[in-house]
């Protein structure tokens, strides 16, 4: 429906042409979008013209605007900071929102207390303004490894005693006697000395380990020179623990002064992953991923939102932020980072060298994180809802606990493969996966291939090698695929459910198709989503995530066998086109050299030494891979 915004025209004419922040509101007065602009009236006019331009998300947002307000700013940096504050305050529906991911905990050092404690936290709290330091986020395993390293290297208090209240009340614990705690409970350790240990922990967690090594070594030598051998031994042990930790960390840079955060992006049409890698002193010290619904925003917009929201929460700002592409608002973002971190920080899009390799690592890890996140289907509650919705739509008696999904992969008419992947309680069970080679006919026919694969599977329905019967079979495809196997399944196993996973024109999981050809669309436009209840949106997102995971996994596994078959065929063709080489002699060569590359690099004498290979054939093989010899 075409909107008319003539009522706003007079208000727009009164807005000064300066930087600022604007807040879009719906009919209930709820802030639905916060944006910034270098020129406020120009940006607002772009929303309120007769035929506004923009993505589906922007157009959906415009359709819900009933009012707006704005705040004038002195410059673009001030607008960026205010925009970030408003987004945190209002959490507008149409903004990209960074949410705390519960999979990634933080380490919390309570530097606001006289005797700081080291704790685990699942979010960065407001007490950060009071001096509390947060480090992370960490993968859960990395957090426990970091804690273990800290307790081995630093004499930090671990007991529950409240200091200074409990000083002198009890005898010191075992950790004090074995040198694992400095013993602030004795009353002989000043707050300054104890906090000095905490400052060393901060250096360690921020990646300044080389400085710590030099400090420990210096203190060890000084203690030994003063004949304080027990103290020297403790510093020696801490130094060794620090060195062992260094050996386990991945070295990603030859430059020890490198201090950078690296961002990678991956998207699958449903969700986006932003991967964060932290590099300190040339070592990769932590990695975490953050996930957002994919609403087709430009990647530069996603990066800008992540930078302002993540570093605006008080996370450590590195000297350099390595990005896969440069956001349009580079200058104000760099000013924002300088303000947040108290020092200059530059954005850099690396094109070559080791920093370009970091970007490749971040992109690869973003892809892996997104795939893992999709396969795990969110939390258990979401998976249960998705399985219940799946069973309800397909008319099953109850939510399916074991799902088998099938996909066909073809490379021409020669290499034809199929996959069976298994999901139990919404999670992949890779030990139950199976590959099939299409055998019953020649040529390329996906429908006939699917019929063959299901026929072979149903012949072994109660075979223990397949573990157990499925509750539901899902096919990668639409009506044609379902029609090809529906009668077969009803004849052999009428108790098993059947459904199709349908993709859109961009090859993304789009809808679920029932056996009687009812279609449940799961991927909605912003306009469609606006008409849905929160419960409906949550239901469809959970089911879309589950089906995306299943469909992608079936496609990946089918392609795996297909590639292996193509590689084998290429190997056969490349060797058997050599005069004198047939299947038997090809097998002799592969048995001796293991790979085509090794055969191509073998010298004439090595080829002639292959038992059963005639000299003329060995010479022909060498000339095949070294045509310049025959010139």
N, C-alpha and C positions, 0 to 999 in steps of 0.2 A: 504494500500500500504506500502510495506516495505521501511523504510528510511535507507539511508546510511550516516554515519557521519565520514567517513575516513578523510575528510578535517579538522576535529577538533582534530584528534589524536595528531598531532605535538604540537598544542597549549596546549592540556591537559598535555603533558609530561613536559611542562615548568612551570606548576603551582606548587608552593611549598605546601608541606603537612602540612598546617596550617589551623586554623579556618578562616572563611570568609563568605561573602555573594555573591550570584551569581544572575544574571539577565538574564532571557531567553527572546529572542526577535523573532518576526515573520519577514516575508519578507519585511514589511514596516518599520522595526526598532522599532516597538512598544514593550514596555516591557509587556510581557504577564504573567510572573511569577517571583516572588522573593522568594528565599529560603536561608537558612543558613546551614552551615555544620561545623563540628569539623575538618574534613579533606576534603578540597575542591576537589582535584583531584579524590579521591575515590567516593565522591557523584556525581560528574559530569560524571565520567565513567559509573555510573549506568544508566544514561539517554542515553548515546550514544553508548551502546553496541548493537549488531545485534538484539537481542530479549529482549528489556527492559521489566521489570516487574513493575506492579503497578495497581492502580485502573483505572477505565474507564476515570476518569478526568485526571490522570497523563498521560495516554497513548494518550489522545486527545491533551494535552499540548505538548507532545513530537513531535507529528505529525506536529506541526506548528512551531517548532524551526528552525530558519534559521541562528541565530547568538546568541552569549552569551558574557557577560562580567562579571567580578568579582572584588571584593574588599577584600584584605587581612586584617584580624583583629588580634588583640593581643590575644584575648581570646573569649570564647563562649558568655559571657555577652555582650561584644562589638559587636559581630555578631548579637545577639538578638536585641539590640538597633538599629543598623543600618538597619537590616531587617525591623523592624517596621517603621522606618523613610522612607525607600524606598516604602513600601506598601502605606503609607499615601500620598507620592508624586506621584507615578505612578498609583495607584489603578489598579493593574494588574488583568486581567480577570479571571485567574485561581487561584488566592488567595482567601481565605475566607475574606470577607470585612465587617467590622462593619460600618453600615451606621447610621446616625442620624435618629432615628424614630420620625416622626413629632407628634406622639401621646403623647410623653413624654417631657414636658417642664422642664426647669431648673429655679432656682432662681439665679439671678446674683447680687452680692454685689460689687459695684464699689470702692474697697479699693484703687484704684489708684488715686482717687480724694480727695481733702481736706475734703469735707463733703460727704461721700459716700451715694449713692442711692441704693435702693433695687428694682430690675426690673425683669420682666419675659423674658426668652430667650428660643429659640427653639434649640439652639446648643451651644456648648462650643467654644468660639471664641479665636482668636489669642491674644486678649488683656489680656488673662490669664497670659501671660509672663510679663505684666506690673503691676501685682498685683491684677487684678480683680479675685474675688472668685466666683466659680460656685458650686451650690448644687443641687443634684438630680441624675438622672431624677425622676420626680414625675408623677403619674397619675394626670390628670387634676384636679379632685376633691381634691386630696391630696395637690396639690399646693395651691389651694385657701384656704384650711383649714390651711396650714402652714402659709400663708400670714396673715390670720385672727388671728391666734395665736400670730404671731410676733407683729402685731399692737396692740393687747390687752396687751401684756406683756412688750414690749419695747417702750420707747418714741422716736420713729424714725420719721424723717421728711418725710412727704408724699406729700407736695405741689410741685408745678412746679418751685419754685423760684430757681434761679441759684446762688449758694453760692461759694465764698464770694462776688460776684458782687452785690447781692441784699441785703446784710446785712444793716439793718437800714432804708431801703427805705419805707417799709410799716409796718403797725401794725401786730403783730403775729396773726395767724388764730385761729379758735375755738379749734383745737386740742391742742394748747399750753395751753389755759385757762382751759381745762378739764383734763390736765395732760397726754395727749396722745402724746405730742411732747416735747422734751427738749428745743426747741426754739432757734436753732442756728441762726435764722434770726435776733434776737435781737442784736447780737454782744457781748452779755455777756457770751456766751458759747464758750470756747476755742475749737480749733480743736481736742486737746487731749481728752477733756471730751466727745465730740461727737463721736470720734472714739472709745472711751472706750465702748460706747453703742453698736457700730458695732461689737466690739470684743465679747461682750456678745451674740449678735445674732449669730456669728460664732460658739460659744460654743453650743448654742441651736441647730443649724442646724446640727452640728456634733455629737449630741447626749449626750453632757455633761450636762444634765439637773439637775442631783443631785448636782453638784458643784454650778450651778446657784441658786438652791433652798437655799443652805446654805448661799450663798452670799446675796441674797435678805433678808433672815431672819436676818442676821447679820446687814445689813444696816437699816432694819426696827427697830430693837431694839436700834441701835445707834441713829437714828433720834428721837425715842420716849424718850430716855434718855436725849437728848438735847432739849426736849420740842418742837420739830418740828413735831407736830402731823399730819399736812397735808401731809408732805413728808412721814412720817411713814405709813399713810393710803394708799398712792400710792404704796409703796413697798408691803404692805399687799395685795392689789388688784392684783398686778403682781404675787405674790406668790400663791394666790388662783387660778389665771388663769393657772399658770404652773402646779399646782396640779390637776386641772380638766383635763388638757390635758394628764397628766400621766395616769389618770384613764381610758381614752378612748384608750390609746395605748395598743397593745397586748403584754403581758408579755410572753416571750418565753424561759426565762432562769432564774434559781434561783441565778445565779452569776451576781451581778451588775457590775462587771468590764469587762464583756464580750464585746468585740468590734470585730465584724466579718462581712464579706460579705459572703453570701451563694449562690452558683450557682446550678441551676437545669437545666436539659436538657430534651427536648421532640422533637420527630420527627415523621412525618407522611408519609415520602417518598417523599413529595413535598417540604416541608419546615422544618426548624429547629427553635425551640425557646430556647433561653438561658434566664432563669429567674434569676434575681438578687434580693436578699433580703438583706437589711441592718439592722443589729442588733447592737444597741448601748445601753450600760448599762442594758443589759438583755431585752430591748424592741425592737420590730420590728418597725422601724421608716419609712421605705419606701420600695416600691417594684416596679420593672419595668421589662419588657421583651423585648428582641431584636430578630429579625427574619432574617434568612438567607435562600437562596435556598439550598435544600438538594442535594449535589453532591456526596453523599456517602463517605464523609471524615470520618476518625476515630474520635470517640468522644474526645480522648485526643488531637487530632489536633485542633478540634473546640475550646476546652477549652483554649489551649495555645494561639490561635489567639485572642480569646476574651480578655484574660488577658492582653496581650501586647498592643492591640489596645485600649481597654477601659481605662486602668490605664495609658497608655502612653499619653492619652489626658489631663492628669492633674486631673482626679477625685481623691477624697480622697482615700488613700490606707489604709486599715484597718490593725490591728495587725495580723489578721488571715484571711485566705481565705479558706472556707470550700467547698470541691469539692466532686462530686460523684465518681470520679476516679482520680488517680494521673497521670499527664502528664509525658511523658518520660524525658522532659527537666526540671525537678523540680528544680535542683540547680540553673541554670542560670535564671529561672523565679523568684525565690526568690531573687536573686541578683538584677534583673531588678526592682522588686517591692521596694526593699530597696533604690535603686537609685531614683526611681520615687517619693517615699514617704518620703525619708529622715530618715527612721528608719527601723528596722528589721521587716519583715513580713513573716510569714510562711504559706506554703500550707499544708492543713491537710485533709485527707480523714477520716471522722468520722465513726466509726464502731458501737459505742454504746453510750448510754447516751443521754442527751438533744441535743447535736450537731448532732447526727444521726437523731433525730426527725426533726431538722431544714432541713436536706437534704430531708427528706420525704416531708416536707412542700414545699420546693423549687421545687421538682419534680412534685408534685401534681399541683402547681400553673403554672409550665411550661406547663403541659398538658392542663390546663384550658385556659391559655393564647393563646396557639397554636390553640385550638379548636375555641375560640372566634375570633381570627385573621382570621382563615380560613372561619368561618361562615360569617364574615363581608365582606370577599372577597376583601380586600384591599380598596382603595379609590373608590369614586363614579365613577370616569372616567374609572377605570379598570373594574368595574362591568358593566357599560354600554357597553364597548367594548366586554366583555365576552358574554353578552346577545345578542348583535348584531351578533357576530360570531356564536353563538348557533343557532339563527334563520336562518342565511344565510345557514349554512351547512345542516340543516334539511328541508330547502325549505319553511319556513314560510313566510308569507307576510310581517311580521315585527318582531322586537325583542320581545320575549315572556315576558310579565309583570307578569303573574301568572303561576308558575310551580308547578305541583303536582308530587311527586316522591314516588314510591312504592317499598317495599322490603318484603321478606318472611323470617321468622325465625322459625326453627324447632328444637325441642328437642325430638328425637325419633319420634314415630308415634302418641304420645298422645298430646303433646303441640305444636300446630301449630298456629302461629300468623302472622299478616301482618301489615305494617304501611303505612300511607299516611302522608307525610310531605309536607308543603306548603312554597314556597319561592315567595315573591312578590317584584319585582324590585331588585332581587338578594339577598334579606335579608329574614331570616326565620320568618315566622309568626306562632308562636307556638300555639296560640289560635285556629288556623284552623286545627291542626293536628288531625288525627283520627286513632284509632286502629280497627282491624278486627280479629275476630276468625274464623278459617276455619271450615265450617259446612257441606258442601255439599257431602263430601266423607270421607272415612276412609283411613288411611295410609299416606305416605309421597310422595307428587308429587308437586314440585315447580311450574311447568307449569300449572297444574290444579288449584293450589292455586291462582296463579296470575289471571287466567281467572275468577275464582269466585269473587275475590276482585274487579276487574274492572267491572264485570257485576253488582255487587251490587252498586258500585259507580255511574255507568252510569244510573242506574234506578232512581237515585236522582240527576241528573245532574243540574236541575234548582231548587233544594230544597234549601231554604234560610239557612237551618242549616249548609250547606257547604259553605256559603258565596257567591260564584259565580263560574262560569265556568272557568276551566283552559285554558290557551293558548297552553300549552304543558304538556304532560305526559311523565315522564322519568321512566324507569324500571331499577332496579338493576339486570343486566344480559345481555346476548348476544342474538344471533339469536333465540334460543329456546324460551326465554321469549317474544321477540317481536312477533314471529310467533304465540304464544299462544293467543295473544290479538289483533293483527292487524286487522283481519277481523271483530271482534266484535266492535272495535272502529270506523272503517269505516262505519259500519252499523248504529251505534247509534249516533256518533258525528263526521262526516267526516271533520269538520272544526278544530278539535283539533290535534295538532302535536304530534308525537310519536318518542321516541328515547330510546336507551339503554346505560347504563353506564357500561363499561367493565373494569374489574380488571385484573392485571397481576398475575404472579405466586406467587408474594409476597403479594397478596391481597391489592394492592394499586390501586387507580383509574388510569386507563391507557389510555382509548380511549373512543370515542363517536361513537355509531353505529346508522345509520339512518334506517328508516323503509325499505328501499330497499337494506339494508345490506352493504352500504358503510361505511368504517371505517376511522375515523379521529384519528390518534394516537397523543396523547398530551404529553406523557412522552418520551423524547428523550435521546439517549446516547450523550456523549460529542462530539463524532465524528460527529453525525448527527446535533447537535446544531451548530457546527462550520461552516456548510454549509448553515445555515439559516441566513436570514437578521435579524437585531435587531427588526424590526416590527413583523416578524413571531414569533420570540422567545417571544416577549411581548404578542402577541395575544394568543399563546398556553398556556403560563403561567397563564394568566388571566382566560382563559376557564378551565384549569386544576384545578385552585384554586376553582372556582365556583362549578365544578362538584364534586370535592373532598368534599367540604362542604355539598353538597346535598346528595351524596351517604353515607357519614359517618353519617349524621343526620338521614337518612332513616333507616340505619342499627341499629343505637343506639336506635331509637324509637321502632322498631320492637322487638329488644332484650328486651326492658323494659317490654312489655306485656308478652313476652315469659318467662321471669324470674318470673314474678308475677304468671303466670299459673303454672309453675313448683313448686313454693313455696307452692301454694295452694294444688297441687296434693300431694306433700310430706307431708304436714300437714294432709291431708285426709288419706293417707296411714298409717302414723305413729300412728294416733289415732284409725282408724277403724280396724287395725290389733289386737287391744286389745279385748279380749273376752267380749262380752256384749255391745260394742260400735259400733253403726251404724251411719248413717248420722244425725238422730235426736239428739242422745246423744252427738255426736261430736259438734253439733251446741249449745247444752246446755253448754258444757264445755267452748267453745270459748266465748259465751256470758258472762259467769261468770268471766273467767280469762283473756280474751282478746288476749293471745298469748300462743304458745306452750311452751315457756320457763317458763311462769308463772304456767302453768299446771304441768310441770315437777318438779317445786320447791314447789308445794303446799303440805301441810302435810295431813295425812289421814282425820283429822277432817274437814278441809276445803273442801275436796273432797266430804265427806259424807253429807255436808251441802248444796250441790247443789240440788235445787229443781228438782224432776223428775229423779234423778240419783240413782238407787238402791245401797244399801250398798255394795253388792258383786261386783258390777261394779266399784264403787269407790275404793274398795280395789284392784281390778285388775289393775286399772289405776295407783295406787300408786306403786304396785309391778312391773309394766312395766318400770317405770322410776327409780325404786330402787330395782334392781334384787337381791342385796345382802340381802334384808329383807327376801326373800323366802328361803335362803340357810339353 
